[in-house]
Amino acid sequence: MNPSVKRKVTWGLIQSALALSLMLASADALGMLQTASIAAAFPFAFVMIFGMVSLVKALRQDVRGEPMVEGAVEETTKTEAVIDTDGAQFEG
């Protein structure tokens, strides 16, 4: 996705105006701006927690050698032929 320059400038001006209005509206402007940014980012914390849980579960499955998707067919391993010192061939 590549938004147009007009759209980028519009959103930049909206965000700048919002930050400026929050700073000018109160004597405790910085605290108000911090509170607003924390409140806006709070739902994203849940997304991050779910992402971390999913990553841990996937890594545990990978270590145990389980398939990531239930019902997935694992690759069949080819039997390797082992040749001993006498030249006889054994299937292993």
Short mmCIF file of the C-alpha atoms (twelve columns), coordinates in Angstrom:
data_MODEL
# 
_entry.id   MODEL 
# 
loop_
_atom_site.group_PDB 
_atom_site.id 
_atom_site.type_symbol 
_atom_site.label_atom_id 
_atom_site.label_alt_id 
_atom_site.label_comp_id 
_atom_site.label_asym_id 
_atom_site.label_seq_id 
_atom_site.Cartn_x 
_atom_site.Cartn_y 
_atom_site.Cartn_z 
_atom_site.pdbx_PDB_model_num 
ATOM 1  C CA . MET A 1  0.000  0.000   0.000  1 
ATOM 2  C CA . ASN A 2  1.393  3.302   -1.061 1 
ATOM 3  C CA . PRO A 3  -0.869 6.248   -0.191 1 
ATOM 4  C CA . SER A 4  -0.765 9.395   -2.259 1 
ATOM 5  C CA . VAL A 5  1.236  12.415  -1.151 1 
ATOM 6  C CA . LYS A 6  -2.001 14.344  -0.567 1 
ATOM 7  C CA . ARG A 7  -3.231 11.689  1.866  1 
ATOM 8  C CA . LYS A 8  0.100  11.585  3.717  1 
ATOM 9  C CA . VAL A 9  0.125  15.371  4.110  1 
ATOM 10 C CA . THR A 10 -3.505 15.383  5.266  1 
ATOM 11 C CA . TRP A 11 -2.869 12.798  7.999  1 
ATOM 12 C CA . GLY A 12 0.340  14.562  9.033  1 
ATOM 13 C CA . LEU A 13 -1.543 17.844  9.443  1 
ATOM 14 C CA . ILE A 14 -4.362 16.164  11.390 1 
ATOM 15 C CA . GLN A 15 -1.922 14.527  13.796 1 
ATOM 16 C CA . SER A 16 0.067  17.733  14.206 1 
ATOM 17 C CA . ALA A 17 -3.088 19.757  14.878 1 
ATOM 18 C CA . LEU A 18 -4.272 17.203  17.434 1 
ATOM 19 C CA . ALA A 19 -0.943 17.248  19.285 1 
ATOM 20 C CA . LEU A 20 -0.834 21.055  19.201 1 
ATOM 21 C CA . SER A 21 -4.407 21.387  20.466 1 
ATOM 22 C CA . LEU A 22 -3.710 18.979  23.328 1 
ATOM 23 C CA . MET A 23 -0.598 20.926  24.302 1 
ATOM 24 C CA . LEU A 24 -2.304 24.331  24.150 1 
ATOM 25 C CA . ALA A 25 -5.514 23.237  25.885 1 
ATOM 26 C CA . SER A 26 -4.019 22.589  29.285 1 
ATOM 27 C CA . ALA A 27 -1.292 23.744  31.624 1 
ATOM 28 C CA . ASP A 28 -0.286 20.099  32.016 1 
ATOM 29 C CA . ALA A 29 0.041  19.651  28.272 1 
ATOM 30 C CA . LEU A 30 2.812  17.065  28.288 1 
ATOM 31 C CA . GLY A 31 0.992  14.860  30.793 1 
ATOM 32 C CA . MET A 32 -2.183 15.121  28.748 1 
ATOM 33 C CA . LEU A 33 -0.328 14.182  25.565 1 
ATOM 34 C CA . GLN A 34 1.298  11.209  27.317 1 
ATOM 35 C CA . THR A 35 -2.065 10.048  28.634 1 
ATOM 36 C CA . ALA A 36 -3.628 10.264  25.184 1 
ATOM 37 C CA . SER A 37 -0.800 8.284   23.572 1 
ATOM 38 C CA . ILE A 38 -0.969 5.586   26.264 1 
ATOM 39 C CA . ALA A 39 -4.741 5.319   25.873 1 
ATOM 40 C CA . ALA A 40 -4.392 5.009   22.094 1 
ATOM 41 C CA . ALA A 41 -1.696 2.326   22.376 1 
ATOM 42 C CA . PHE A 42 -3.411 0.264   25.099 1 
ATOM 43 C CA . PRO A 43 -5.390 -2.049  22.735 1 
ATOM 44 C CA . PHE A 44 -2.181 -2.773  20.824 1 
ATOM 45 C CA . ALA A 45 -0.739 -4.280  24.024 1 
ATOM 46 C CA . PHE A 46 -3.229 -7.155  23.712 1 
ATOM 47 C CA . VAL A 47 -2.180 -7.754  20.108 1 
ATOM 48 C CA . MET A 48 1.444  -7.928  21.251 1 
ATOM 49 C CA . ILE A 49 0.604  -10.363 24.071 1 
ATOM 50 C CA . PHE A 50 -1.300 -12.665 21.698 1 
ATOM 51 C CA . GLY A 51 1.605  -12.492 19.253 1 
ATOM 52 C CA . MET A 52 4.097  -13.460 21.965 1 
ATOM 53 C CA . VAL A 53 1.937  -16.392 23.094 1 
ATOM 54 C CA . SER A 54 1.631  -17.605 19.505 1 
ATOM 55 C CA . LEU A 55 5.382  -17.337 18.989 1 
ATOM 56 C CA . VAL A 56 6.128  -19.345 22.144 1 
ATOM 57 C CA . LYS A 57 3.633  -22.044 21.129 1 
ATOM 58 C CA . ALA A 58 5.106  -22.270 17.624 1 
ATOM 59 C CA . LEU A 59 8.657  -22.477 18.948 1 
ATOM 60 C CA . ARG A 60 7.698  -25.246 21.387 1 
ATOM 61 C CA . GLN A 61 6.062  -27.212 18.561 1 
ATOM 62 C CA . ASP A 62 9.133  -26.727 16.408 1 
ATOM 63 C CA . VAL A 63 11.445 -28.028 19.137 1 
ATOM 64 C CA . ARG A 64 9.260  -31.112 19.638 1 
ATOM 65 C CA . GLY A 65 9.161  -31.713 15.877 1 
ATOM 66 C CA . GLU A 66 5.372  -31.478 15.682 1 
ATOM 67 C CA . PRO A 67 3.742  -30.145 12.516 1 
ATOM 68 C CA . MET A 68 2.570  -26.532 12.794 1 
ATOM 69 C CA . VAL A 69 -0.821 -27.330 11.276 1 
ATOM 70 C CA . GLU A 70 -2.860 -30.226 12.608 1 
ATOM 71 C CA . GLY A 71 -3.352 -32.888 9.984  1 
ATOM 72 C CA . ALA A 72 -0.313 -31.769 8.033  1 
ATOM 73 C CA . VAL A 73 1.614  -34.586 6.401  1 
ATOM 74 C CA . GLU A 74 5.238  -34.725 7.397  1 
ATOM 75 C CA . GLU A 75 7.832  -35.343 4.743  1 
ATOM 76 C CA . THR A 76 8.692  -38.979 4.338  1 
ATOM 77 C CA . THR A 77 12.319 -39.709 4.979  1 
ATOM 78 C CA . LYS A 78 14.176 -41.634 2.360  1 
ATOM 79 C CA . THR A 79 16.029 -44.706 3.533  1 
ATOM 80 C CA . GLU A 80 19.712 -44.296 3.145  1 
ATOM 81 C CA . ALA A 81 21.888 -47.091 1.907  1 
ATOM 82 C CA . VAL A 82 24.883 -47.761 4.112  1 
ATOM 83 C CA . ILE A 83 27.864 -49.541 2.658  1 
ATOM 84 C CA . ASP A 84 30.178 -51.242 5.121  1 
ATOM 85 C CA . THR A 85 33.871 -51.882 4.632  1 
ATOM 86 C CA . ASP A 86 33.248 -55.253 2.884  1 
ATOM 87 C CA . GLY A 87 31.178 -53.582 0.192  1 
ATOM 88 C CA . ALA A 88 27.865 -55.088 1.334  1 
ATOM 89 C CA . GLN A 89 24.913 -52.731 1.222  1 
ATOM 90 C CA . PHE A 90 22.467 -52.407 4.118  1 
ATOM 91 C CA . GLU A 91 19.176 -50.526 4.150  1 
ATOM 92 C CA . GLY A 92 18.899 -48.317 7.232  1 
# 
